[in-house]
């Protein structure tokens, strides 16, 4: 139990630190557009989380826009026991969490093809 509490504390700290870093970087580079609720709903209709993950509605789900190989992506970071309650959160900058195993799931959705191109759990330190 103590180890799980320590993991959750590290996860929350990583989330706060990563969000602060991302926000500072965006302030310098200029804010990106936010994803649309229609794009988020399209992703959530088709995404399959890894077998070790909890059901999607157990996670606080942070969404932002990004790119991979020149293609516009909807980036989802799903976090169990996040500072926010489970639900959807649209952001202008991505939330990056280091560590956490399947308490953090990363999802990538190609906006042009409307296909999930990745859904994977974080590693463990």
QUIPE-V693012 format. One line per field, one symbol per residue. phi: phi as a letter, one per 30 degrees, with the letter a starting at -180 (. if undefined). psi: psi as a letter, one per 20 degrees, with the letter a starting at -180 (. if undefined). Layout:
BEGIN
phi=???
psi=???
END
This chain:
BEGIN
phi=.ddddddddddddddddddddddddddddjdddcdddddddddddcdcdeeddddeddcdccbacabbhicdbcccbcbdhddcdelcbcbdbdccbcijhddbccbbbdddcibdcaabdddcd
psi=ghhgggghghggggggghggggggghhgipqrqqqqhggghgghhiqoqqhirrqhiiqpopprqaqpkjppqpppoppqkrhqrqapopqiqqppppaicjioppppoohgikqpiqoqqrrp.
END
